[in-house]
Amino acid sequence: MLPPRKNQHDYDGTIYKQRNLLERMFCRLKEWRRIATRFDRNGKNIMSAITLAATVIWWL
């Protein structure tokens, strides 16, 4: 078993919360098969699919 850490590292709680929120959003987007596998090769089409998926996720 490791001994307890003597020095606590400082961190910014607001940045940590924002990063966590962003990572959870990407995990939810990856549940959509079309976005996770990137069927669309055109940048405009993939951005529209991401926007649609994000809207549906936010709505639910």
C-alpha positions in Angstrom: 0.0 0.0 0.0 1.2 3.5 -0.9 1.8 6.0 1.9 -0.5 9.1 1.8 0.7 12.0 -0.3 2.4 14.7 1.8 2.2 17.5 -0.8 -1.2 18.3 -2.2 -1.1 19.6 -5.8 -3.0 22.8 -6.5 -5.5 22.8 -9.3 -8.2 25.2 -10.6 -11.6 23.7 -9.9 -13.4 25.6 -12.5 -11.1 24.5 -15.3 -11.4 20.9 -14.0 -15.2 21.1 -14.1 -15.2 22.5 -17.7 -12.8 19.8 -18.9 -15.0 17.1 -17.3 -18.1 18.5 -19.0 -16.3 18.6 -22.4 -15.1 15.0 -22.0 -18.5 13.8 -21.1 -20.0 15.5 -24.2 -17.5 13.8 -26.4 -18.3 10.4 -24.9 -22.0 11.0 -25.6 -21.3 12.0 -29.1 -19.2 8.9 -29.7 -22.3 6.8 -28.9 -23.7 7.9 -32.2 -22.3 5.4 -34.7 -22.3 7.8 -37.7 -20.1 10.2 -35.8 -17.8 7.7 -34.1 -17.0 5.9 -37.4 -16.9 9.2 -39.5 -18.9 7.9 -42.5 -19.0 11.5 -43.9 -15.8 12.6 -45.5 -17.0 16.1 -46.2 -16.3 18.6 -43.4 -19.7 20.3 -43.8 -21.6 17.0 -43.6 -19.7 15.8 -40.4 -20.2 19.2 -38.7 -23.9 19.0 -39.5 -24.2 15.5 -38.1 -22.3 16.6 -34.9 -24.6 19.6 -34.6 -27.7 17.4 -35.0 -26.5 14.8 -32.5 -25.5 17.5 -29.9 -28.9 19.1 -30.3 -30.7 15.8 -29.7 -28.5 15.0 -26.7 -29.1 18.4 -25.2 -32.9 18.2 -25.9 -33.1 14.8 -24.0 
